[in-house]
Amino acid sequence: MRVYGETIFAEMTRLAMETGSVNLGQGFPDTDGPRSLLEGASRRVLEGVNQYPPGPGRPELRQAVSRYRARHYGIELDPDSEVYITVGATAGIAAAMLALVERGDEVIVFEPMYDSYAAMITLAGGVRRSVTLRPDAVSGRFTFDPEELRAAVGPRTRMVLVNSPHNPTGTVFTPDELEEIARVCREHDLIAFTDEVYEFLTFDGRPHVPLATLPGMRERTVSVSSVGKMFAVTGWKTGWVMGPEPLVSAVRTVNQFLTFSANGALQLAVADAIDDEWEWVAAQRAALQGKRDRLASGLAAAGFEVNVSEGTYFVMADIRPLGFGSGLDVARALPGGAGVAAVPAQVFYDHQEEGAHLLRFAFCKRDEVLDEAVSRLTAWHGRGA
């Protein structure tokens, strides 16, 4: 793990704090989730829910997760054997890689990728095979070449890891794209692992389609999601693993020796919110769509070329129209030079040249914060950067 060092999120946040920058690097909101959720957690703590919950998670939350997956997607899950609560989706990812990937197994990932994927595949002794997402020449949305996906499959391929809505590109995979992935999984008898933490943060009426809903995929797909993005409480670190019992059981076997259990009081509050706060989720999605548009137009006016974001908290911006070539150098210079922090996208790639010209900006901030960041970037560009 020596090669991983400090995460890019920690580095950019540290630079933002040192320089008093507007932090559009790390993807956390600067407003709270629904009041009922916060009050529910406080009440449960004061009522004495402060000891270990059951290892698989509170039954109330497992049942609530089962209900929402059935309600929204028609996926029927046994809450006792096919839903497992973890310390955020990150712990679910870690336990799943350690449980399902043997030394030398190959895992296909779409790059750019969330940084924990690479680290956990490495810890499991696996080997990454990256398929690059590139902007479509017409639409500007990031997508993949089906032939490159097929070419990534080899005799040691064990799993395809899918993140949709996708961090950092903002792509929401279409049913046709998901069917290409599903076909590869079926033909080669592969496990699919899906990270769906942004499942309710899609824009412009786009639906989120879980890979598990496609023919032949229910029995081979393990999925993770979490409360952090659903209800804007990223620090709560409460997530869930979902899928067929044999695969979830393997994840549970590993995770009981990693974190064992997650905060019980928070689990109960989340269970209530999942049943009761869908109007808040819809309002959050609409607000974030407006924030996406606000930041994207501001970045374009400041000289960046902005790619289409269909979901998540993020937009990707091309620095080449500003005359720069290295996103890493620009990201490290921005806090001191412009008073704004962003994340260089190239750190999310195995083939770093593919993303060397891109920065990721988070728009999950108050409007006045976004406006201040745009003002600073515009002034920075006006000074000749």
Helices and strands as residue ranges (DSSP letters): H 8-19, E 22-23, H 35-46, H 59-73, E 83-86, H 88-100, E 106-111, H 115-123, E 127-132, E 134-135, E 142-143, H 146-151, E 157-163, H 175-188, E 191-195, G 211-213, G 218-220, E 221-226, H 227-230, G 234-236, E 239-242, H 245-255, H 264-276, H 278-301, E 305-306, E 314-318, G 320-322, H 327-337, E 340-341, E 343-344, G 345-348, G 352-355, E 358-362, H 367-382
